[in-house]
Amino acid sequence: MGWPVHKIKSMGIRGALTCLLVAALAHGPAAHAKDSKPAKTAVSKAKAGAGSAKSTAATRKASSKVSSKVSSKVTRTVAARPVPSRSIGHLAGLQQAEDPLDLKSSVALVIDQDTDEVLLSKNPEVVLPIASITKLMTALVVTEARLPMDEMLTVAQADVDATAAGGARSRLRVGTSLSRNEMLHLALMSSENRAAHVLGRTYPGGIDSFVAAMNVKAGLLGMSDTRYVEPTGLSSDNQSSAQDLARLVRAASEHPIIRDLSTSSDAVVPVGRRQVQFRTTNGLVRNPEWDIGLQKTGYISAAGRCLVMQTQLAGRKLIMVLLDSAGKYSRIGDAERIRKWLATAPFVPSAVAAPVSSPVRMGPAVVPVALPGASAPQAPASVPAVAPALAPALLPAAPVADQPR
């Protein structure tokens, strides 16, 4: 910066130097440093903003990954859910058979126990898997063998292995010791599979002898459509017809111990160091509108929901058989429809009885075990894919109960 000569002269050399020094300081590094602070601050803010943006982006990316993982896990879980398999009766279209009450069971039979009068029938001759209705024959064989009911029986690993198929659950652990009476109680009331297998395994001669005794008893009762391969009902090879099961209910109801234990509503037994409560599988037992003398429920996917009962209805001692019912509560709904219908229907002998024909077998052919000295009946050459629909005649003015949904 230039200074006029006349100013330098008037200020003197010292004054001019002082002015130059002040001017230099005003435009020196300090001033530049002061001016650079906003720039540096802006840069810092920009860097911070960039860092924040990166952090936000990283957070979003991580969140996206977590969301993707959760979504994929949910998708895999939903995809892994098994589709419930349909029963043999449903696959064969047995429910399409007409009946006056629009029952959800593929098979139904109601007879008067004292007169053998058929009050209602739907596919009574069709042979199907019977699930835990099997345990009624198990109880009959054990009872008639006159084995000591107070004898202590212990759950073994063999019982666990034999009942593990199909995801069957049990609260009777290996080493649990109960009396034969208690095992029979749990098998009939709570449909305890391990208890039923213990009863068969501890039979004289073991499980094979027990199953043979079951088939021999079936033959003695005239249950020609029936076959047993084990004592629990977990196998779909345990098969029978409604007509045969009515014979079984009649025979079992002659034993007070089977009547009492099957209609018990609950029981408490020692399992290890704990007292464990078991309940009935049939809610109708606790219903005051029902007078049930004997009952048994059953379920496996191949058999659907099953129910047999001996009960007092409309002043009669009746045997009721319901097989292959669709839905968890439909067998109970069917039983209620029948009860309400019986309370108001004017009966005529065989008014709704379908004609009884030769057995129709669904699934593998059933060959009943021959009794000693008797020839084994021959299995049918072929098994029809669908049983013929049976249409029972309607009772006059017979009301149809409301259908539960």
C-alpha positions in Angstrom: 0.0 0.0 0.0 1.5 3.4 -1.0 1.5 6.4 1.2 1.7 10.0 -0.2 5.0 11.7 0.4 3.5 14.8 1.9 1.8 12.5 4.6 5.1 10.8 5.4 6.8 14.1 5.7 4.1 15.5 8.0 4.0 12.3 10.1 7.6 11.7 10.2 9.4 8.5 9.5 8.5 6.9 12.8 4.8 7.7 12.4 4.7 6.3 9.0 6.3 3.1 10.1 3.8 2.8 12.9 0.9 3.2 10.5 2.4 0.6 8.2 2.7 -1.9 11.0 -0.9 -1.4 12.1 -2.1 -1.9 8.5 0.0 -5.1 8.2 -1.4 -6.5 11.4 -5.0 -5.7 10.2 -4.5 -7.8 7.1 -2.2 -10.5 8.5 -2.5 -14.2 9.6 -4.8 -13.3 12.5 -7.3 -11.7 10.2 -7.1 -14.7 7.8 -7.5 -17.1 10.8 -10.5 -15.2 11.9 -12.0 -15.3 8.5 -11.3 -19.0 8.1 -13.2 -20.0 11.2 -16.6 -19.9 9.5 -15.2 -21.9 6.6 -13.7 -24.5 9.0 -17.0 -24.6 10.9 -18.9 -25.1 7.7 -16.5 -27.9 6.7 -16.9 -29.5 10.2 -20.7 -29.2 9.9 -20.5 -30.7 6.4 -18.4 -33.6 7.7 -20.7 -34.1 10.7 -23.6 -34.0 8.4 -22.0 -36.6 6.1 -21.1 -38.7 9.2 -24.7 -38.4 10.4 -26.0 -39.4 6.9 -23.6 -42.4 6.9 -24.8 -43.4 10.4 -28.5 -43.0 9.3 -27.8 -45.0 6.2 -26.0 -47.7 8.2 -28.9 -47.8 10.7 -31.4 -48.1 7.9 -29.4 -50.9 6.2 -29.1 -52.8 9.5 -32.8 -52.3 10.2 -33.5 -53.5 6.7 -31.4 -56.6 7.2 -33.1 -57.4 10.6 -36.5 -56.8 9.0 -35.5 -59.1 6.1 -34.3 -61.8 8.5 -37.5 -61.6 10.6 -39.6 -61.6 7.4 -37.8 -64.7 6.1 -38.2 -66.5 9.4 -41.9 -65.7 9.5 -42.3 -66.9 5.9 -40.4 -70.1 6.6 -42.5 -70.8 9.8 -45.8 -70.3 7.9 -44.6 -72.4 5.0 -43.6 -75.2 7.4 -47.0 -75.6 9.0 -48.4 -79.1 8.1 -51.7 -79.3 6.3 -54.1 -81.5 8.3 -54.6 -84.8 6.6 -58.1 -86.0 5.8 -59.5 -89.2 7.2 -60.1 -92.3 5.1 -63.9 -91.8 5.3 -63.6 -88.2 4.1 -61.4 -89.2 1.2 -64.0 -91.8 0.3 -66.9 -89.3 0.4 -68.8 -91.1 3.1 -70.1 -87.9 4.7 -72.2 -87.3 1.5 -74.5 -90.1 2.5 -77.9 -88.6 3.5 -79.3 -88.8 7.0 -82.3 -87.2 8.6 -80.2 -85.1 11.0 -77.5 -83.9 8.7 -74.8 -85.4 10.9 -71.2 -84.5 10.4 -70.1 -88.1 11.2 -69.5 -90.4 8.2 -70.9 -93.3 10.2 -73.7 -93.3 12.8 -75.7 -96.1 14.5 -78.3 -95.8 17.3 -79.9 -99.0 18.6 -82.1 -100.0 21.5 -79.9 -102.2 23.7 -82.8 -104.3 25.0 -84.7 -104.9 21.8 -82.0 -104.4 19.1 -84.3 -102.0 17.4 -82.4 -99.8 15.0 -83.4 -96.1 15.5 -80.9 -94.5 13.2 -78.2 -95.7 10.9 -75.8 -94.2 8.4 -73.2 -96.4 6.7 -73.3 -98.9 9.6 -71.5 -101.6 7.7 -68.5 -99.6 6.5 -65.2 -100.7 8.1 -63.0 -97.8 9.1 -60.1 -97.2 11.5 -61.5 -96.8 15.0 -58.6 -95.0 16.9 -58.9 -95.2 20.7 -62.2 -96.9 20.6 -59.8 -99.8 20.6 -59.2 -99.3 24.3 -62.7 -100.5 25.0 -61.6 -104.0 23.8 -58.3 -103.6 25.7 -60.4 -103.0 28.9 -62.7 -105.9 28.2 -59.7 -108.4 27.7 -58.0 -107.1 30.9 -61.2 -107.3 33.0 -62.2 -110.8 31.8 -58.6 -112.1 32.4 -59.2 -111.6 36.1 -55.7 -110.2 36.6 -55.1 -108.6 40.1 -56.2 -105.0 39.8 -54.1 -103.8 42.7 -50.8 -105.2 41.1 -48.4 -102.4 40.5 -47.3 -101.9 36.8 -44.4 -99.7 35.7 -44.1 -97.7 32.5 -41.1 -98.9 30.5 -39.2 -97.5 27.5 -40.9 -100.1 25.4 -44.2 -98.4 26.2 -42.8 -95.0 25.2 -41.4 -96.3 21.9 -44.6 -98.2 21.0 -46.7 -95.1 21.4 -44.4 -92.4 20.0 -45.9 -92.6 16.5 -48.2 -89.8 15.4 -46.9 -87.3 18.0 -49.0 -88.9 20.8 -48.3 -87.2 24.2 -48.3 -88.7 27.6 -47.6 -87.5 31.1 -46.7 -91.0 32.3 -42.9 -91.0 32.3 -40.6 -94.0 32.2 -40.5 -95.5 35.7 -44.0 -94.3 36.7 -45.7 -97.1 38.8 -49.5 -97.3 39.1 -51.8 -100.1 39.9 -53.5 -102.1 37.1 -56.8 -100.4 38.1 -55.3 -96.9 37.8 -53.8 -97.8 34.4 -57.2 -99.0 33.2 -58.8 -95.9 34.6 -56.5 -93.6 32.7 -56.8 -95.6 29.5 -60.6 -95.4 29.5 -61.2 -92.0 30.9 -58.3 -90.0 29.5 -57.4 -92.3 26.6 -53.8 -92.6 28.0 -51.9 -94.5 25.3 -48.9 -95.5 27.5 -51.3 -96.8 30.1 -53.1 -98.9 27.5 -49.8 -100.3 26.2 -48.7 -101.2 29.7 -51.9 -103.2 30.2 -51.1 -105.2 27.0 -47.4 -105.6 27.7 -48.0 -107.0 31.2 -50.7 -109.5 30.0 -49.6 -113.1 30.4 -47.5 -113.9 27.3 -46.8 -110.3 26.5 -48.1 -107.9 23.9 -48.5 -110.5 21.1 -50.6 -112.7 23.3 -52.7 -109.8 24.3 -53.5 -108.7 20.7 -54.3 -112.3 19.9 -56.8 -112.3 22.8 -58.4 -109.1 21.5 -59.0 -110.7 18.2 -60.3 -113.9 19.7 -62.8 -111.9 21.9 -63.9 -110.0 18.8 -64.7 -113.3 17.1 -66.6 -114.6 20.1 -68.7 -111.5 20.1 -69.5 -111.9 16.4 -67.4 -108.9 15.4 -66.6 -110.3 12.0 -65.6 -107.0 10.5 -63.0 -106.2 13.2 -59.3 -106.5 13.4 -56.8 -105.4 16.1 -53.0 -105.1 15.7 -52.2 -103.2 19.0 -54.0 -102.2 22.2 -54.0 -98.3 22.0 -55.7 -97.4 18.7 -52.7 -95.4 17.4 -52.5 -97.7 14.4 -55.0 -97.1 11.5 -54.9 -100.9 11.0 -57.2 -101.3 14.0 -60.5 -101.3 12.2 -64.2 -102.1 12.7 -67.7 -101.2 11.7 -70.5 -99.5 13.7 -72.4 -102.8 13.8 -69.4 -104.5 15.4 -68.7 -101.7 17.9 -72.3 -101.8 19.1 -71.7 -105.4 20.0 -68.5 -104.4 21.8 -70.3 -101.6 23.8 -73.0 -104.1 24.8 -70.4 -106.6 26.1 -68.3 -104.0 27.9 -71.3 -102.5 29.6 -71.9 -105.7 31.5 -68.8 -105.0 33.6 -69.3 -102.4 36.3 -65.6 -101.6 36.5 -65.6 -100.6 32.8 -68.8 -98.5 33.2 -67.5 -96.7 36.3 -64.0 -96.0 35.0 -65.0 -94.9 31.5 -67.6 -92.4 32.9 -65.4 -90.9 35.6 -64.8 -87.2 35.0 -61.3 -86.8 36.5 -58.7 -88.6 38.6 -55.5 -87.7 40.5 -52.6 -90.2 40.4 -49.0 -90.0 41.6 -46.5 -89.5 38.8 -43.0 -89.4 40.3 -43.1 -86.9 43.3 -46.2 -85.1 42.0 -49.9 -85.6 42.1 -51.1 -85.3 38.5 -54.8 -84.7 37.5 -56.3 -86.4 34.5 -59.6 -85.5 32.9 -62.2 -87.2 30.7 -61.9 -86.8 27.0 -65.7 -86.7 26.7 -67.3 -83.5 27.9 -70.8 -85.0 27.8 -69.9 -87.0 30.9 -70.1 -83.7 32.9 -73.3 -82.6 31.2 -76.4 -83.1 33.5 -78.7 -83.6 30.5 -76.9 -86.9 29.7 -77.2 -90.2 31.6 -74.1 -92.0 30.3 -73.5 -95.6 31.4 -70.3 -96.2 29.3 -68.3 -94.2 26.9 -65.1 -94.0 24.9 -63.7 -91.4 22.5 -61.1 -91.8 19.8 -59.1 -89.8 17.3 -56.3 -90.2 14.8 -56.1 -88.4 11.5 -57.1 -91.6 9.5 -60.1 -92.2 11.7 -61.4 -88.7 12.3 -63.3 -88.1 15.6 -65.0 -91.1 17.0 -67.4 -91.7 19.9 -69.3 -94.7 21.4 -71.7 -94.5 24.3 -74.3 -96.5 26.2 -76.9 -94.0 27.5 -80.4 -93.6 28.7 -82.4 -91.4 26.3 -86.2 -91.1 25.8 -86.8 -93.8 28.4 -84.6 -96.3 26.6 -81.2 -97.8 27.1 -79.5 -97.0 23.9 -76.1 -97.7 22.2 -74.7 -94.9 20.1 -71.8 -95.1 17.6 -70.4 -92.2 15.8 -67.3 -92.6 13.5 -65.2 -90.3 11.4 -66.7 -87.0 12.5 -65.3 -83.8 10.9 -64.1 -81.1 13.3 -63.0 -81.2 16.9 -66.5 -80.8 18.4 -68.7 -82.2 15.7 -69.1 -85.6 17.3 -70.4 -83.9 20.4 -72.7 -81.8 18.2 -73.9 -84.9 16.4 -74.6 -86.6 19.8 -76.6 -83.6 20.9 -78.7 -83.6 17.7 -79.5 -87.2 18.2 -80.5 -86.6 21.9 -82.8 -83.7 21.0 -84.3 -85.6 18.1 -84.9 -88.7 20.3 -86.7 -86.6 22.9 -89.4 -85.6 20.4 -89.5 -88.2 17.7 -92.5 -90.7 17.6 -90.7 -94.0 16.9 -91.8 -96.7 14.6 -89.6 -99.9 14.6 -86.8 -99.7 12.0 -88.2 -96.4 10.7 -84.8 -94.9 10.0 -82.8 -98.1 9.7 -80.9 -98.4 6.5 -80.7 -101.9 5.0 -77.7 -103.9 6.2 -75.6 -105.3 3.5 -72.2 -107.0 3.4 -69.3 -105.1 4.9 -67.8 -102.3 2.9 -64.1 -101.9 3.8 -62.3 -98.6 3.4 -58.5 -98.8 3.2 -56.7 -102.2 3.6 -58.9 -105.2 3.7 -59.7 -106.5 7.1 -59.3 -110.2 7.7 -60.6 -111.2 11.2 -58.5 -113.7 13.1 -60.1 -117.1 13.1 -61.0 -118.8 16.3 -59.3 -122.1 17.0 -60.9 -124.8 14.9 -62.6 -122.3 12.6 -61.5 -121.4 9.1 -60.5 -117.8 8.5 -62.9 -115.8 6.4 -61.6 -114.6 3.1 -60.9 -111.0 2.4 -62.9 -109.4 -0.4 -61.2 -109.4 -3.8 -61.3 -105.7 -4.2 -62.1 -102.7 -2.1 -64.6 -100.2 -3.5 -63.2 -96.6 -3.7 -66.3 -95.1 -2.4 -69.0 -96.8 -0.3 -72.5 -96.6 -1.6 -74.5 -93.8 0.0 -77.2 -95.1 2.4 -80.3 -92.9 2.7 -82.3 -93.8 5.8 -86.0 -93.1 5.6 -87.1 -90.0 7.5 -89.4 -90.2 10.5 -92.6 -88.3 10.2 -92.2 -84.7 11.5 -88.8 -85.5 13.0 -87.2 -82.1 13.8 -83.6 -81.4 12.9 -81.6 -79.8 15.7 -79.7 -76.6 14.9 -76.3 -77.2 13.5 -73.4 -75.8 15.5 -70.8 -73.8 13.6 
